[in-house]
């Protein structure tokens, strides 16, 4: 596996994790991780997308402005 493929896979994993934890926090009101842990995942994703803008997707958690309506 080459480096770019690894980056792409990490970005996808971070997106899945962030969506999952956002749902648990905002919809279920039952978070599994702390706000600091969530923020660290989001920061890692932002840094990776900034370094690889070609991998930014419109549905990425970094592209959201506010919370989803309930």
MODELLER restraints for C-alpha pairs under 7 A, 6 or more apart:
rsr = mdl.restraints
at = mdl.atoms
rsr.add(forms.Gaussian(group=physical.xy_distance, feature=features.Distance(at['CA:8:A'], at['CA:55:A']), mean=6.98, stdev=0.5))
rsr.add(forms.Gaussian(group=physical.xy_distance, feature=features.Distance(at['CA:11:A'], at['CA:45:A']), mean=6.20, stdev=0.5))
rsr.add(forms.Gaussian(group=physical.xy_distance, feature=features.Distance(at['CA:14:A'], at['CA:41:A']), mean=6.64, stdev=0.5))
rsr.add(forms.Gaussian(group=physical.xy_distance, feature=features.Distance(at['CA:14:A'], at['CA:45:A']), mean=6.34, stdev=0.5))
rsr.add(forms.Gaussian(group=physical.xy_distance, feature=features.Distance(at['CA:15:A'], at['CA:60:A']), mean=6.33, stdev=0.5))
rsr.add(forms.Gaussian(group=physical.xy_distance, feature=features.Distance(at['CA:15:A'], at['CA:61:A']), mean=6.41, stdev=0.5))
rsr.add(forms.Gaussian(group=physical.xy_distance, feature=features.Distance(at['CA:18:A'], at['CA:61:A']), mean=6.96, stdev=0.5))
rsr.add(forms.Gaussian(group=physical.xy_distance, feature=features.Distance(at['CA:21:A'], at['CA:31:A']), mean=6.66, stdev=0.5))
rsr.add(forms.Gaussian(group=physical.xy_distance, feature=features.Distance(at['CA:24:A'], at['CA:30:A']), mean=5.37, stdev=0.5))
rsr.add(forms.Gaussian(group=physical.xy_distance, feature=features.Distance(at['CA:24:A'], at['CA:31:A']), mean=5.21, stdev=0.5))
rsr.add(forms.Gaussian(group=physical.xy_distance, feature=features.Distance(at['CA:25:A'], at['CA:31:A']), mean=4.63, stdev=0.5))
rsr.add(forms.Gaussian(group=physical.xy_distance, feature=features.Distance(at['CA:46:A'], at['CA:62:A']), mean=6.49, stdev=0.5))
rsr.add(forms.Gaussian(group=physical.xy_distance, feature=features.Distance(at['CA:49:A'], at['CA:55:A']), mean=6.32, stdev=0.5))
rsr.add(forms.Gaussian(group=physical.xy_distance, feature=features.Distance(at['CA:49:A'], at['CA:56:A']), mean=5.64, stdev=0.5))
